Amino acid sequence: MGQSQESNTITYQEILAVKATLCELKSWHEALHFMFHFLDTKKVRTTREIEACSEIFGVVYQNFGTLSTTLFLLYETFDND
């Protein structure tokens, strides 16, 4: 026989973790779509609307950073096995 090859095994839990993270990222699509509409320069916005948009952006930005870090760490786990 030739050289033995290591097989990388991805557990079902790991697959579910990736799926959950991807679903969370997808859920932000609506918020980002709203922001695109909100940032239309042809419309005048009130201070309250601008503050609301700023808060939404802050939450999306922070969550996206966390989720992308989570996916990267999961990828490293798969790559190191």
C-alpha positions in Angstrom: 0.0 0.0 0.0 1.0 3.6 -0.5 1.3 6.4 2.0 -1.7 6.7 4.3 -3.7 9.8 3.9 -5.3 11.6 6.8 -9.0 12.3 6.4 -10.4 15.5 7.8 -13.7 14.9 9.5 -16.1 17.7 10.0 -18.6 17.1 12.8 -22.3 17.7 12.4 -22.0 20.3 15.2 -19.4 22.2 13.2 -21.7 22.1 10.2 -24.5 23.5 12.2 -22.3 26.2 13.6 -21.4 27.4 10.1 -25.0 27.2 9.0 -26.2 29.3 12.0 -23.5 31.9 11.4 -24.4 32.1 7.7 -28.1 32.4 8.5 -27.3 35.3 10.9 -25.3 37.0 8.2 -28.2 36.5 5.7 -30.6 38.0 8.2 -28.8 41.3 8.0 -29.6 41.6 4.3 -32.9 43.3 5.1 -31.3 45.9 7.4 -28.7 46.7 4.8 -31.4 46.9 2.1 -33.2 49.4 4.3 -30.0 51.4 4.7 -29.5 51.7 1.0 -33.0 53.1 0.6 -32.5 55.4 3.6 -29.2 56.8 2.3 -30.9 58.1 -0.9 -29.5 61.6 -1.4 -32.7 62.8 -3.1 -34.7 62.7 0.1 -34.3 65.0 3.1 -34.0 63.2 6.4 -34.8 64.5 9.9 -32.2 64.3 12.7 -34.2 61.5 14.3 -34.1 59.5 11.1 -30.3 60.0 10.7 -29.7 59.0 14.3 -31.8 55.8 13.8 -29.8 55.0 10.7 -26.6 55.5 12.5 -27.7 53.1 15.3 -28.7 50.5 12.8 -25.4 50.8 11.0 -23.5 50.5 14.2 -25.3 47.3 15.2 -24.9 45.8 11.7 -21.2 46.7 11.6 -20.5 45.2 15.0 -22.5 42.1 14.4 -21.0 41.5 10.9 -17.5 41.8 12.4 -18.3 39.3 15.1 -19.9 36.8 12.6 -17.0 37.1 10.1 -14.5 36.4 12.9 -16.6 33.4 13.9 -16.6 32.1 10.4 -12.9 32.6 10.1 -12.2 30.7 13.3 -14.5 27.8 12.1 -12.6 27.8 8.8 -9.2 27.6 10.7 -10.6 24.7 12.7 -11.5 22.8 9.5 -8.2 23.7 7.9 -6.1 22.5 10.9 -7.8 19.1 11.2 
